[in-house]
Amino acid sequence: MKNKDTKIDELMLYSIFIFADDACQVLQNYVQSHWLETKNKPFRKPQAAALTESEIITILVYYHYSGYKNFEYYYRQFVLHDLKTYFPSVPSYTHFVSL
């Protein structure tokens, strides 16, 4: 149920996040258990703290329930302003797209 003061359905947002987080954990466990061991591990450049995979999936799935028709507008107007308290480390739109 939506809070009448905002346009955020917290229950749906939390449900999507929990489902996405559980799915990401299962996938990571599967990949780690089936990954081929190599002597030379690829070098990965450390990145600045950003959103987790679960948070990215939550933002993407919540877009489809939000009623917005343009993702860029949804992200800039809704995610960066209204969902900032739920995702405190949310990056700019261009950085999010590159993630």
N, CA, C and O atoms as a GROMACS GRO file, in nm:
protein
  396
    1MET      N    1   0.084  -0.116   0.000
    1MET     CA    2   0.000   0.000   0.000
    1MET      C    3   0.089   0.123   0.000
    1MET      O    4   0.189   0.128   0.071
    2LYS      N    5   0.053   0.221  -0.078
    2LYS     CA    6   0.133   0.342  -0.088
    2LYS      C    7   0.109   0.432   0.031
    2LYS      O    8  -0.002   0.444   0.081
    3ASN      N    9   0.217   0.496   0.075
    3ASN     CA   10   0.206   0.599   0.175
    3ASN      C   11   0.140   0.719   0.109
    3ASN      O   12   0.182   0.760   0.000
    4LYS      N   13   0.038   0.777   0.171
    4LYS     CA   14  -0.037   0.882   0.102
    4LYS      C   15   0.042   1.011   0.085
    4LYS      O   16   0.004   1.096   0.005
    5ASP      N   17   0.154   1.028   0.160
    5ASP     CA   18   0.235   1.147   0.146
    5ASP      C   19   0.337   1.134   0.034
    5ASP      O   20   0.390   1.235  -0.012
    6THR      N   21   0.366   1.012  -0.009
    6THR     CA   22   0.466   0.992  -0.114
    6THR      C   23   0.409   0.902  -0.222
    6THR      O   24   0.300   0.846  -0.209
    7LYS      N   25   0.485   0.889  -0.328
    7LYS     CA   26   0.444   0.800  -0.436
    7LYS      C   27   0.525   0.671  -0.435
    7LYS      O   28   0.538   0.604  -0.538
    8ILE      N   29   0.579   0.637  -0.319
    8ILE     CA   30   0.663   0.518  -0.304
    8ILE      C   31   0.585   0.408  -0.235
    8ILE      O   32   0.530   0.429  -0.127
    9ASP      N   33   0.580   0.294  -0.296
    9ASP     CA   34   0.519   0.176  -0.235
    9ASP      C   35   0.631   0.100  -0.164
    9ASP      O   36   0.699   0.018  -0.225
   10GLU      N   37   0.649   0.129  -0.035
   10GLU     CA   38   0.761   0.073   0.040
   10GLU      C   39   0.758  -0.079   0.046
   10GLU      O   40   0.861  -0.144   0.035
   11LEU      N   41   0.641  -0.135   0.064
   11LEU     CA   42   0.630  -0.280   0.073
   11LEU      C   43   0.678  -0.346  -0.056
   11LEU      O   44   0.750  -0.446  -0.052
   12MET      N   45   0.638  -0.291  -0.170
   12MET     CA   46   0.680  -0.347  -0.297
   12MET      C   47   0.831  -0.327  -0.316
   12MET      O   48   0.900  -0.417  -0.364
   13LEU      N   49   0.882  -0.210  -0.278
   13LEU     CA   50   1.024  -0.182  -0.291
   13LEU      C   51   1.106  -0.281  -0.208
   13LEU      O   52   1.205  -0.336  -0.256
   14TYR      N   53   1.064  -0.302  -0.084
   14TYR     CA   54   1.134  -0.398   0.003
   14TYR      C   55   1.122  -0.540  -0.050
   14TYR      O   56   1.218  -0.617  -0.046
   15SER      N   57   1.005  -0.576  -0.099
   15SER     CA   58   0.985  -0.712  -0.152
   15SER      C   59   1.074  -0.738  -0.273
   15SER      O   60   1.134  -0.844  -0.285
   16ILE      N   61   1.081  -0.640  -0.361
   16ILE     CA   62   1.166  -0.654  -0.480
   16ILE      C   63   1.312  -0.667  -0.438
   16ILE      O   64   1.386  -0.750  -0.490
   17PHE      N   65   1.354  -0.584  -0.342
   17PHE     CA   66   1.493  -0.589  -0.298
   17PHE      C   67   1.527  -0.724  -0.234
   17PHE      O   68   1.632  -0.782  -0.263
   18ILE      N   69   1.440  -0.774  -0.149
   18ILE     CA   70   1.466  -0.902  -0.082
   18ILE      C   71   1.474  -1.015  -0.185
   18ILE      O   72   1.562  -1.100  -0.177
   19PHE      N   73   1.382  -1.015  -0.282
   19PHE     CA   74   1.383  -1.118  -0.386
   19PHE      C   75   1.511  -1.108  -0.469
   19PHE      O   76   1.576  -1.209  -0.497
   20ALA      N   77   1.548  -0.986  -0.508
   20ALA     CA   78   1.668  -0.966  -0.590
   20ALA      C   79   1.793  -1.005  -0.512
   20ALA      O   80   1.884  -1.066  -0.567
   21ASP      N   81   1.798  -0.968  -0.384
   21ASP     CA   82   1.915  -1.000  -0.302
   21ASP      C   83   1.930  -1.151  -0.286
   21ASP      O   84   2.041  -1.205  -0.296
   22ASP      N   85   1.820  -1.219  -0.259
   22ASP     CA   86   1.824  -1.366  -0.247
   22ASP      C   87   1.870  -1.430  -0.377
   22ASP      O   88   1.951  -1.523  -0.376
   23ALA      N   89   1.819  -1.382  -0.489
   23ALA     CA   90   1.856  -1.437  -0.620
   23ALA      C   91   2.004  -1.413  -0.649
   23ALA      O   92   2.072  -1.501  -0.702
   24CYS      N   93   2.054  -1.295  -0.615
   24CYS     CA   94   2.196  -1.264  -0.638
   24CYS      C   95   2.286  -1.353  -0.552
   24CYS      O   96   2.391  -1.398  -0.598
   25GLN      N   97   2.246  -1.378  -0.429
   25GLN     CA   98   2.326  -1.465  -0.342
   25GLN      C   99   2.330  -1.608  -0.395
   25GLN      O  100   2.435  -1.672  -0.394
   26VAL      N  101   2.216  -1.658  -0.440
   26VAL     CA  102   2.212  -1.793  -0.496
   26VAL      C  103   2.299  -1.800  -0.621
   26VAL      O  104   2.374  -1.896  -0.639
   27LEU      N  105   2.290  -1.700  -0.708
   27LEU     CA  106   2.369  -1.698  -0.830
   27LEU      C  107   2.518  -1.689  -0.799
   27LEU      O  108   2.598  -1.759  -0.861
   28GLN      N  109   2.557  -1.605  -0.703
   28GLN     CA  110   2.698  -1.593  -0.667
   28GLN      C  111   2.752  -1.725  -0.609
   28GLN      O  112   2.864  -1.765  -0.640
   29ASN      N  113   2.673  -1.791  -0.526
   29ASN     CA  114   2.715  -1.920  -0.471
   29ASN      C  115   2.732  -2.024  -0.582
   29ASN      O  116   2.827  -2.102  -0.580
   30TYR      N  117   2.641  -2.025  -0.677
   30TYR     CA  118   2.648  -2.118  -0.788
   30TYR      C  119   2.773  -2.092  -0.873
   30TYR      O  120   2.846  -2.184  -0.908
   31VAL      N  121   2.795  -1.965  -0.905
   31VAL     CA  122   2.910  -1.930  -0.988
   31VAL      C  123   3.040  -1.966  -0.917
   31VAL      O  124   3.132  -2.020  -0.980
   32GLN      N  125   3.050  -1.938  -0.788
   32GLN     CA  126   3.172  -1.969  -0.714
   32GLN      C  127   3.197  -2.120  -0.707
   32GLN      O  128   3.312  -2.165  -0.712
   33SER      N  129   3.091  -2.197  -0.695
   33SER     CA  130   3.109  -2.342  -0.685
   33SER      C  131   3.137  -2.407  -0.821
   33SER      O  132   3.189  -2.518  -0.825
   34HIS      N  133   3.105  -2.341  -0.930
   34HIS     CA  134   3.126  -2.398  -1.063
   34HIS      C  135   3.233  -2.324  -1.143
   34HIS      O  136   3.251  -2.350  -1.262
   35TRP      N  137   3.303  -2.232  -1.079
   35TRP     CA  138   3.404  -2.153  -1.148
   35TRP      C  139   3.530  -2.236  -1.166
   35TRP      O  140   3.572  -2.306  -1.074
   36LEU      N  141   3.590  -2.229  -1.282
   36LEU     CA  142   3.715  -2.300  -1.307
   36LEU      C  143   3.829  -2.224  -1.241
   36LEU      O  144   3.840  -2.102  -1.253
   37GLU      N  145   3.913  -2.297  -1.172
   37GLU     CA  146   4.028  -2.236  -1.107
   37GLU      C  147   4.138  -2.210  -1.210
   37GLU      O  148   4.168  -2.295  -1.293
   38THR      N  149   4.195  -2.092  -1.204
   38THR     CA  150   4.307  -2.058  -1.290
   38THR      C  151   4.420  -2.005  -1.203
   38THR      O  152   4.398  -1.950  -1.095
   39LYS      N  153   4.541  -2.022  -1.251
   39LYS     CA  154   4.656  -1.972  -1.176
   39LYS      C  155   4.667  -1.822  -1.187
   39LYS      O  156   4.704  -1.754  -1.091
   40ASN      N  157   4.635  -1.770  -1.303
   40ASN     CA  158   4.642  -1.626  -1.325
   40ASN      C  159   4.502  -1.567  -1.318
   40ASN      O  160   4.424  -1.576  -1.413
   41LYS      N  161   4.473  -1.507  -1.206
   41LYS     CA  162   4.341  -1.445  -1.193
   41LYS      C  163   4.342  -1.310  -1.264
   41LYS      O  164   4.442  -1.238  -1.258
   42PRO      N  165   4.234  -1.275  -1.332
   42PRO     CA  166   4.231  -1.147  -1.404
   42PRO      C  167   4.239  -1.031  -1.306
   42PRO      O  168   4.179  -1.034  -1.198
   43PHE      N  169   4.312  -0.930  -1.345
   43PHE     CA  170   4.326  -0.810  -1.262
   43PHE      C  171   4.201  -0.725  -1.276
   43PHE      O  172   4.158  -0.691  -1.386
   44ARG      N  173   4.143  -0.691  -1.163
   44ARG     CA  174   4.024  -0.605  -1.163
   44ARG      C  175   4.060  -0.476  -1.094
   44ARG      O  176   4.106  -0.475  -0.979
   45LYS      N  177   4.038  -0.368  -1.163
   45LYS     CA  178   4.065  -0.236  -1.106
   45LYS      C  179   3.964  -0.208  -0.996
   45LYS      O  180   3.843  -0.220  -1.019
   46PRO      N  181   4.008  -0.170  -0.877
   46PRO     CA  182   3.911  -0.140  -0.771
   46PRO      C  183   3.826  -0.020  -0.808
   46PRO      O  184   3.876   0.081  -0.857
   47GLN      N  185   3.699  -0.032  -0.782
   47GLN     CA  186   3.606   0.076  -0.815
   47GLN      C  187   3.559   0.143  -0.688
   47GLN      O  188   3.563   0.086  -0.579
   48ALA      N  189   3.514   0.264  -0.704
   48ALA     CA  190   3.458   0.337  -0.590
   48ALA      C  191   3.330   0.268  -0.545
   48ALA      O  192   3.265   0.197  -0.622
   49ALA      N  193   3.297   0.289  -0.420
   49ALA     CA  194   3.175   0.227  -0.366
   49ALA      C  195   3.055   0.269  -0.450
   49ALA      O  196   3.032   0.388  -0.474
   50ALA      N  197   2.980   0.171  -0.492
   50ALA     CA  198   2.862   0.198  -0.575
   50ALA      C  199   2.748   0.111  -0.526
   50ALA      O  200   2.756   0.054  -0.418
   51LEU      N  201   2.645   0.102  -0.604
   51LEU     CA  202   2.531   0.019  -0.568
   51LEU      C  203   2.566  -0.128  -0.580
   51LEU      O  204   2.649  -0.167  -0.662
   52THR      N  205   2.502  -0.209  -0.499
   52THR     CA  206   2.518  -0.353  -0.511
   52THR      C  207   2.434  -0.402  -0.629
   52THR      O  208   2.350  -0.329  -0.681
   53GLU      N  209   2.459  -0.525  -0.670
   53GLU     CA  210   2.379  -0.582  -0.779
   53GLU      C  211   2.231  -0.588  -0.742
   53GLU      O  212   2.145  -0.564  -0.827
   54SER      N  213   2.203  -0.618  -0.616
   54SER     CA  214   2.064  -0.626  -0.570
   54SER      C  215   1.995  -0.490  -0.580
   54SER      O  216   1.878  -0.481  -0.616
   55GLU      N  217   2.068  -0.384  -0.547
   55GLU     CA  218   2.010  -0.249  -0.555
   55GLU      C  219   1.986  -0.208  -0.699
   55GLU      O  220   1.885  -0.145  -0.729
   56ILE      N  221   2.077  -0.243  -0.788
   56ILE     CA  222   2.060  -0.212  -0.930
   56ILE      C  223   1.936  -0.283  -0.985
   56ILE      O  224   1.855  -0.222  -1.055
   57ILE      N  225   1.923  -0.411  -0.953
   57ILE     CA  226   1.808  -0.488  -1.000
   57ILE      C  227   1.678  -0.431  -0.942
   57ILE      O  228   1.578  -0.423  -1.012
   58THR      N  229   1.681  -0.391  -0.815
   58THR     CA  230   1.563  -0.334  -0.752
   58THR      C  231   1.519  -0.207  -0.823
   58THR      O  232   1.400  -0.188  -0.849
   59ILE      N  233   1.613  -0.119  -0.854
   59ILE     CA  234   1.580   0.006  -0.925
   59ILE      C  235   1.522  -0.024  -1.062
   59ILE      O  236   1.426   0.039  -1.104
   60LEU      N  237   1.580  -0.121  -1.132
   60LEU     CA  238   1.532  -0.156  -1.266
   60LEU      C  239   1.392  -0.218  -1.262
   60LEU      O  240   1.306  -0.183  -1.343
   61VAL      N  241   1.370  -0.310  -1.170
   61VAL     CA  242   1.238  -0.375  -1.163
   61VAL      C  243   1.132  -0.276  -1.113
   61VAL      O  244   1.020  -0.276  -1.163
   62TYR      N  245   1.167  -0.192  -1.016
   62TYR     CA  246   1.071  -0.096  -0.963
   62TYR      C  247   1.028   0.005  -1.070
   62TYR      O  248   0.917   0.059  -1.065
   63TYR      N  249   1.116   0.030  -1.166
   63TYR     CA  250   1.081   0.118  -1.278
   63TYR      C  251   0.958   0.066  -1.352
   63TYR      O  252   0.872   0.144  -1.392
   64HIS      N  253   0.950  -0.064  -1.370
   64HIS     CA  254   0.838  -0.123  -1.444
   64HIS      C  255   0.707  -0.114  -1.367
   64HIS      O  256   0.600  -0.116  -1.428
   65TYR      N  257   0.714  -0.102  -1.236
   65TYR     CA  258   0.594  -0.085  -1.155
   65TYR      C  259   0.561   0.062  -1.130
   65TYR      O  260   0.453   0.092  -1.080
   66SER      N  261   0.650   0.152  -1.164
   66SER     CA  262   0.635   0.293  -1.127
   66SER      C  263   0.536   0.369  -1.214
   66SER      O  264   0.477   0.467  -1.169
   67GLY      N  265   0.518   0.326  -1.336
   67GLY     CA  266   0.428   0.400  -1.425
   67GLY      C  267   0.501   0.499  -1.514
   67GLY      O  268   0.440   0.557  -1.604
   68TYR      N  269   0.629   0.520  -1.491
   68TYR     CA  270   0.707   0.609  -1.578
   68TYR      C  271   0.726   0.540  -1.713
   68TYR      O  272   0.735   0.418  -1.721
   69LYS      N  273   0.732   0.622  -1.818
   69LYS     CA  274   0.747   0.566  -1.952
   69LYS      C  275   0.888   0.586  -2.008
   69LYS      O  276   0.922   0.529  -2.111
   70ASN      N  277   0.968   0.665  -1.940
   70ASN     CA  278   1.104   0.693  -1.982
   70ASN      C  279   1.198   0.666  -1.866
   70ASN      O  280   1.185   0.727  -1.759
   71PHE      N  281   1.294   0.574  -1.884
   71PHE     CA  282   1.381   0.535  -1.774
   71PHE      C  283   1.470   0.650  -1.728
   71PHE      O  284   1.491   0.668  -1.608
   72GLU      N  285   1.522   0.727  -1.821
   72GLU     CA  286   1.610   0.838  -1.781
   72GLU      C  287   1.534   0.939  -1.695
   72GLU      O  288   1.586   0.985  -1.592
   73TYR      N  289   1.413   0.973  -1.735
   73TYR     CA  290   1.332   1.065  -1.656
   73TYR      C  291   1.300   1.004  -1.520
   73TYR      O  292   1.310   1.072  -1.418
   74TYR      N  293   1.263   0.878  -1.515
   74TYR     CA  294   1.236   0.807  -1.389
   74TYR      C  295   1.358   0.813  -1.298
   74TYR      O  296   1.345   0.841  -1.178
   75TYR      N  297   1.474   0.787  -1.354
   75TYR     CA  298   1.594   0.784  -1.270
   75TYR      C  299   1.628   0.922  -1.218
   75TYR      O  300   1.654   0.940  -1.099
   76ARG      N  301   1.628   1.021  -1.307
   76ARG     CA  302   1.668   1.156  -1.265
   76ARG      C  303   1.566   1.222  -1.172
   76ARG      O  304   1.605   1.292  -1.078
   77GLN      N  305   1.438   1.202  -1.197
   77GLN     CA  306   1.336   1.269  -1.118
   77GLN      C  307   1.291   1.190  -0.995
   77GLN      O  308   1.257   1.250  -0.893
   78PHE      N  309   1.291   1.059  -1.004
   78PHE     CA  310   1.236   0.977  -0.896
   78PHE      C  311   1.345   0.913  -0.811
   78PHE      O  312   1.344   0.926  -0.688
   79VAL      N  313   1.438   0.845  -0.875
   79VAL     CA  314   1.542   0.774  -0.799
   79VAL      C  315   1.635   0.872  -0.729
   79VAL      O  316   1.662   0.857  -0.610
   80LEU      N  317   1.685   0.971  -0.803
   80LEU     CA  318   1.781   1.064  -0.743
   80LEU      C  319   1.719   1.155  -0.637
   80LEU      O  320   1.791   1.212  -0.556
   81HIS      N  321   1.588   1.169  -0.637
   81HIS     CA  322   1.523   1.256  -0.538
   81HIS      C  323   1.444   1.177  -0.435
   81HIS      O  324   1.473   1.184  -0.316
   82ASP      N  325   1.346   1.103  -0.479
   82ASP     CA  326   1.253   1.037  -0.387
   82ASP      C  327   1.311   0.909  -0.326
   82ASP      O  328   1.282   0.878  -0.210
   83LEU      N  329   1.392   0.836  -0.400
   83LEU     CA  330   1.448   0.711  -0.348
   83LEU      C  331   1.587   0.728  -0.290
   83LEU      O  332   1.652   0.629  -0.255
   84LYS      N  333   1.634   0.850  -0.278
   84LYS     CA  334   1.769   0.877  -0.225
   84LYS      C  335   1.785   0.825  -0.083
   84LYS      O  336   1.894   0.782  -0.046
   85THR      N  337   1.678   0.828  -0.002
   85THR     CA  338   1.689   0.777   0.135
   85THR      C  339   1.701   0.625   0.138
   85THR      O  340   1.760   0.570   0.231
   86TYR      N  341   1.647   0.557   0.038
   86TYR     CA  342   1.655   0.411   0.031
   86TYR      C  343   1.788   0.365  -0.030
   86TYR      O  344   1.838   0.257   0.004
   87PHE      N  345   1.844   0.445  -0.118
   87PHE     CA  346   1.970   0.415  -0.185
   87PHE      C  347   2.064   0.534  -0.166
   87PHE      O  348   2.077   0.616  -0.256
   88PRO      N  349   2.130   0.544  -0.051
   88PRO     CA  350   2.211   0.662  -0.022
   88PRO      C  351   2.333   0.680  -0.113
   88PRO      O  352   2.380   0.792  -0.132
   89SER      N  353   2.384   0.573  -0.169
   89SER     CA  354   2.502   0.584  -0.256
   89SER      C  355   2.465   0.579  -0.403
   89SER      O  356   2.545   0.534  -0.486
   90VAL      N  357   2.346   0.625  -0.437
   90VAL     CA  358   2.300   0.619  -0.575
   90VAL      C  359   2.385   0.713  -0.662
   90VAL      O  360   2.402   0.831  -0.629
   91PRO      N  361   2.440   0.659  -0.774
   91PRO     CA  362   2.524   0.742  -0.861
   91PRO      C  363   2.441   0.824  -0.959
   91PRO      O  364   2.318   0.814  -0.962
   92SER      N  365   2.511   0.904  -1.038
   92SER     CA  366   2.443   0.982  -1.142
   92SER      C  367   2.385   0.886  -1.246
   92SER      O  368   2.418   0.767  -1.249
   93TYR      N  369   2.300   0.939  -1.332
   93TYR     CA  370   2.236   0.856  -1.433
   93TYR      C  371   2.338   0.792  -1.527
   93TYR      O  372   2.329   0.673  -1.555
   94THR      N  373   2.435   0.869  -1.575
   94THR     CA  374   2.532   0.814  -1.670
   94THR      C  375   2.617   0.705  -1.606
   94THR      O  376   2.650   0.606  -1.670
   95HIS      N  377   2.653   0.723  -1.478
   95HIS     CA  378   2.731   0.619  -1.410
   95HIS      C  379   2.644   0.494  -1.386
   95HIS      O  380   2.694   0.382  -1.397
   96PHE      N  381   2.516   0.513  -1.355
   96PHE     CA  382   2.427   0.399  -1.335
   96PHE      C  383   2.414   0.318  -1.463
   96PHE      O  384   2.415   0.195  -1.459
   97VAL      N  385   2.400   0.385  -1.575
   97VAL     CA  386   2.387   0.316  -1.704
   97VAL      C  387   2.513   0.236  -1.734
   97VAL      O  388   2.506   0.127  -1.789
   98SER      N  389   2.628   0.291  -1.698
   98SER     CA  390   2.753   0.219  -1.723
   98SER      C  391   2.768   0.098  -1.631
   98SER      O  392   2.839   0.003  -1.665
   99LEU      N  393   2.703   0.102  -1.514
   99LEU     CA  394   2.708  -0.015  -1.424
   99LEU      C  395   2.631  -0.130  -1.486
   99LEU      O  396   2.623  -0.237  -1.427
   0.00000   0.00000   0.00000
